[in-house]
């Protein structure tokens, strides 16, 4: 994304840092699904659902969180 890494990258690159985190979580969940790590997926789905209560979640990413929940967390609901 073109950011220099420093102590302030997380803050300075916001909200792109949150977007990068969600992309990484998607890859993690895809890999866990391949490996049939249902307990891991269940735990990460709890984490993912908690993001909806995070005051720092950019409103433009709420739909992305819902998309990931709908895609990966149906078994855990």
C-alpha positions in Angstrom: 0.0 0.0 0.0 3.1 2.2 -0.1 3.4 3.1 3.6 6.7 3.4 5.4 6.8 1.2 8.4 7.3 3.0 11.7 5.7 3.2 15.1 3.0 5.4 13.7 2.1 3.3 10.6 -1.0 1.7 12.3 -2.4 5.1 13.0 -1.2 6.9 10.0 -2.4 4.3 7.5 -5.9 4.0 9.1 -8.4 2.9 7.8 -6.2 0.9 5.4 -4.7 -1.0 8.3 -8.1 -2.3 9.3 -8.7 -3.3 5.6 -5.4 -5.2 5.5 -6.3 -6.9 8.8 -9.6 -8.1 7.3 -7.9 -9.3 4.1 -5.4 -11.3 6.3 -8.3 -12.7 8.3 -10.0 -13.9 5.2 -6.9 -15.7 4.1 -6.6 -17.2 7.6 -10.2 -18.4 7.5 -9.8 -19.9 4.0 -6.8 -21.9 5.1 -8.5 -23.0 8.3 -11.5 -24.2 6.3 -9.2 -26.2 4.0 -7.6 -27.8 7.0 -11.0 -28.4 8.6 -10.0 -26.5 11.7 -13.6 -25.9 12.9 -12.6 -24.9 16.5 -10.2 -22.3 15.1 -12.8 -20.9 12.7 -15.3 -20.8 15.6 -12.9 -18.8 17.7 -12.0 -16.4 14.9 -15.7 -15.9 14.1 -16.3 -14.8 17.7 -13.5 -12.3 17.1 -14.9 -11.2 13.8 -18.4 -10.6 15.3 -16.8 -8.5 18.1 -15.4 -6.1 15.4 -19.0 -4.9 14.9 -18.8 -3.4 18.4 -15.4 -1.9 17.8 -15.7 1.9 17.8 -12.6 2.1 15.6 -14.1 0.0 12.8 -14.5 2.3 9.9 -18.1 2.4 8.8 -17.0 1.8 5.2 -15.8 -1.7 6.3 -18.9 -2.8 8.2 -20.2 -4.5 5.1 -16.9 -6.3 4.6 -17.2 -7.7 8.2 -20.7 -8.9 7.6 -19.6 -10.5 4.3 -16.9 -12.5 6.1 -19.3 -13.5 8.9 -21.9 -14.7 6.3 -19.2 -16.5 4.4 -17.4 -18.3 7.2 -19.5 -18.2 10.4 -22.8 -19.8 9.4 -21.9 -23.1 11.1 -20.9 -21.2 14.3 -24.1 -19.1 14.6 
